[in-house]
Amino acid sequence: MSTTGIELKTRRRGLAEAVELLSSMRFAITLLVMIAIAAIIGTIMQQDRAMPDYVNQFGPFWFEVFRKVGLYTVYSAWWFLLILAVLIVSTGLCVARNAPKFLRDMRSWRDSVREESLRNFHHHAEWTAPLDMVPLAQQTANRLADAGYRTKMVDKPGGVLVAAKKGAANKFGYIFAHTAIIVILLGGLLDSNLPIRFQEWFMGKTPYAGTGLISAIAPQHRLGLGNPSFRGNTMIPEGQASDTALLQQADGVLVQDLPFTIELKKFTIDFYSTGMPKLFASDVVIRDHETGKVFPATVKVNQPLIYRGVAVYQSSFEDGGSKLKLTGWPMAGTSDKPFAIEGEVGNATALKQGADTYSVEWSGFRPFNVENTSQNNDARAVTKGKSFEEQFAQTLSQHSGSAAKNVGNKDLKNVGPSVQYKLRDKTGQAREFLNYMQPVTLEGRQVYLAGVRNNPSDQFSFLRIPADDDHGVREWMRLRAALADASLREEAARRYAARALPPGDANGTLAKQLQDSAAKTLAIFAGDGSQGGYLAVSKFLERIPAAEQEKAAGVFMKMLNGAMWELWQSARARAGEAPVTPTETHGRFLQQATNALSDSFFYGAPVFLALDDFKEVKASVLQVTRSPGKKVVYVGCLLLVLGIFSMFYIRERRVWVWVKPTPDGGTHALMAMSTQRKTLDFQREFDDLKIKLPQSA
C-alpha cells in the first residue's frame, strides 16, 4: 500500500473518531453542564447593567477580567453562542447517526431469529396443541393482534415463525427529544443578539458612547427596521413619544428604530397601604409609520402590547423631569440666610456659594419612600468599658448611618417625597445627596434626613437635623451659623459664666476663667472648619492623662451643653427673636441639634437643599422586543413533550412464536417475549399471553 493511501486512511479514521466524539452522549452532557454553569453565572450576576456599576462592585482589576470573559452579558457572549452552536452540531450529528438505525429497527420484524435462540430468552414458554401447524400459527397471530400487536407469519424450514411487535413508536421519542433540543437552541440563537453581532462584524454597526439627542445619532449606531431580533428599552415621559429603543451594549448603546411611534398619554401607579408599588400601567397611543393607523392601548405588567411582530412590555417607571422648588441653607460660614433654587430632574442648575461655583445635577425624585422608622435604642447610650473615643465613635455611627439599617416590617412607613442630586465642584469632584421633604420621627423626635455618599455603590449616611417648633430647620441653621461666629461664641461664653456663678462672683476672676473655659469649649467643638464636633473633642481629651479622661469628659460635656444653650439664645437675640423657654422639649432639641452639628462636619456640602414644592412628571420604561425564535421554541417544546411521552409511556414489546409439527401428529409452539425495560406490567402481559395463546379455540 502506498504512503498516500495510508495517510488517506489515517485521515478518514481521524475524522470518523472526531465525528463519533462530537456526536457522543458524554460530549453533549459536557456542553449541557457548561451551559448550566453559564446560566447560574447569568442568574447570580445581574446582566446588562451600566459598566460603572460593575467597576464599583468588583474593582478595576476584576472588572476588566470579567469584561473580557463576557460575564456581564453571558447570554450574548461569543463563547456562550459558540457552545450553543456546537451543541446544535453535536445533537444534529447524533440524530443523523442514530435516526436511520432507529427507523430501520422500527420497520424490522427481526424474523431471522433461530429456534434455539428463543429458548435462551428469559421470558419464554412452550406448549403443544392438537391443531395443525398452519392453523395454530394463524390462531396465534390472531390472538396477538387482538392484544394490540402487529403480526407477520414467516415460513421457516420445518415450521412457521409468527413475529409480532407493539410500541415501536417508542423510538420516535429519541428522535423527537433530540430534534427538540436542536429546534429550541435554534430558536434561542434567533432571539439572541447574534443578528446584531453579525451587523457589527460585517455591516459596520458600532455602539454609541456619547450624549445628545437620539435623532442626531449617526446611522452607524442605528439598527434598521429589518433587524430580525432585538431587546431594548425606551423611557417615555408623560405627554411625549418615542419611535426608538436603546439596546445596551458593553461600550455604549445601539439605537433600534421601531415601525411605530409610542406616545405616553398617562402613567398610572397604585400603591399598597405601606406605599410600596402594587400596579403600574401605561396608557399609550400607537401610530403606525407605514399605514398611518392610530389606536390607543394600555400596557400593564404581564399584559404586553404586541403589534407588527414587536412586543411592548411594561418594565418599570422613572422620573420624567419633575419640576422642583427648594430652599438652600448655607452649611459653612456665619450666614444663615436661605435662598431659593429650582431644578428639573435630569438637568443641572448652577449654584454659587461665595467665590466657589457648583453644579447641582438633579438625578432623581420620588414622591413615595417606604422606610423603617423604628428606633428601639437611645443613640446617645454609652457602653461601659469602652474608651472615650470608642464611645463617641459609637454615638457618631448611631447618628449618621443608613436610614434603612433597622429591620421590622411593622415599622415600614411612607415618609413622603425625596430628592436626589449630585453636587459637583469646579474640579469635577462630586458627592451624592438624598434629602427627604418631610421630617421623620426617630427616637420620639422629628428630624429631617439629609443623606450623603461618595460612591454610587455605597449606602447613604444620614445627617439628622432636628425639626424646630415651626417644624422646619431654621433654628438648627441659626445655631450652626452662630457656632461658626467667634463673636457670638464669646457672647455665649459670657452669658454662660454669668448664669453659672452667683451674682456676687459674676465680675470676679472666677467668672473670667469660666468664661474663657466656655469660649474654648465652643471653639474646640466648632473646630477649624474641616474638623470639629465630638471628634475634635475626643482628640482634645487625648492630651489629658487617661485616669482623668472620664471625669474631664463629664465636665466638658456639661459645659458644652450649657454654652450651646446660651449660644442659641445669643443667636436668637441677634435676630430679634425672643428667648426660648427652658423646657424638656427644648432641651431635647438642643441635644439633638448638638449631635447633628457634630455630624455636619462629615456632610461635606456647602449647602443643604430642602425640598419645598414639586410638580411630578412620570415616565414609563417600556421593554420593546422582537422575538422570531419564540414560535420556533414553542415547536421545540411540543416536540420535547412528544419525545418524553414516547420514551416514558410507550414501551416496545416483541413476541416470537415458533410453530412446528410433532412426530405424534400434534403441533409444538415455542414463544419468547422481550422488551427494553422489564417492568411489572411487562411481566403481567407475558403471563397473560402464556395463558391465552395455548388455549384451544
C-alpha angles and dihedrals in degrees: 000000000000124000090245091057092050091050091048092051090047092052092048091049091048091049091048091051091048091051091047091051093045092051096042124114094237091056092049092048089051090054092047090052090051091051090049091052091049090050090052090051091048090051097047096042115057110241132224096011123149112283095237088061090059091046090054092046102046105018128242097289100050091036090062093044093051091044093056091047090050098236093144090063102026097160093053098037115124093239093051092051089047091054090051091049093048091048089052090051092045094050091043092054090047091054092044091052099044107027095074090050091049092048092049090048091050090054094042121096093197088225095155090083118126127230095242093051090057090061089058092062114106091227108052137128138187134205142156129231135190092233124101119260100259097044090048091049090049092047091050091049091051093050091049089050089053087054090057100265129134108228140200130185117216125188113233131183105281095358152024127265118212109202119191134176138181133180097027088148086077086089089062087066091068093045094046094046094050093042088051090057090053093047094047092048091049089051089050091052090049090054094044124089091262090112088052092048088051090055091048092049100044109015102047098247114158133179118257115235101177136085134245140082117341091223090060096054112117122251094250088068095048131083118215131230090264093068102123099206135022143143118202145143134240126192115208123184118215112281094019134097140215135197097181139066128209118231110203114227131181093258103027141318137296119218114227116201115220127214090232142033121246115209118190110218098172138354115211126196129177125198138206118240089266091058096253115138113262104173135000130183140171125227104208141172118221121210115191111218095206104042101022090233114160124194138154124240141171121227115202135173108284089004106089129182112239117195131158092352093306120113119208114201130188101242108167142307136253140180112282098202107302116198113238134196117195143170118231120214122192113244096189135049130021099295122103097176112131124219134197123248133176132201146172123221110252094027136079134240126206115237125192120198113177109306094341127088123206137183119226108208108197105214105167150002127193123187091196130043123178110203138164105248098178117126115181098169137057109251090212095054112126121211115229119242095033126115121255091253092050091049091053090046089054091050091049093050090051093050098044110040143105114310088217099050094102118080131207122115094214089064096055108122138168104248095186136244126349136188126214124199145153122236109210123190128210092271091059096252114137140186124197123233135193118192127182119221098215130046119257124217110240125163088358092301132099114242136173113235116222111181127200136179136168099212131036089233092058126087118246118262113210133223107208111213111190117233115240129221090283091052092248140101099249096105093049091048089049090052092048092053091046091053089056092050111088093198092054090048089054091049091049091050091052092050091047093052091047091051097042098052130062114263093253092058098043095103099036134099092271090058091052092050092048091048091051091048092050091047091050091048091054091045092053091049091045089054126190097299097274104047124035142110123071092337091061089046092052092050090050091052091051088075090062118086111269093241091059100039097093093050091044091049091054092050091045094051092047091052091044093054092049094045092047089054091054091044089056092050092047091052092050091048091053089050091050094250125140119253118270116252111244102245135147090254092054090044091056090046091054092048092051090043090054091050090049091049089055091050092046091076087069094047091084099199130115091217142029114220115208117196111233106167140354145186108214120220112190124209128196122218109212126189112220119197141172111198114177090165093063094085090044089054090050089055090048091051090051090051090048092053091048091047095050091045091051094048097046104032104032113069121190116228129181128192129190124189117187110201122191136156122259126223092248093060098264131106129252122212127195116191127191128178133192141178138175095244121030110219137162089262090056091050092050091048091051091050091050092050091046088058099036101046098055093049116114118247 
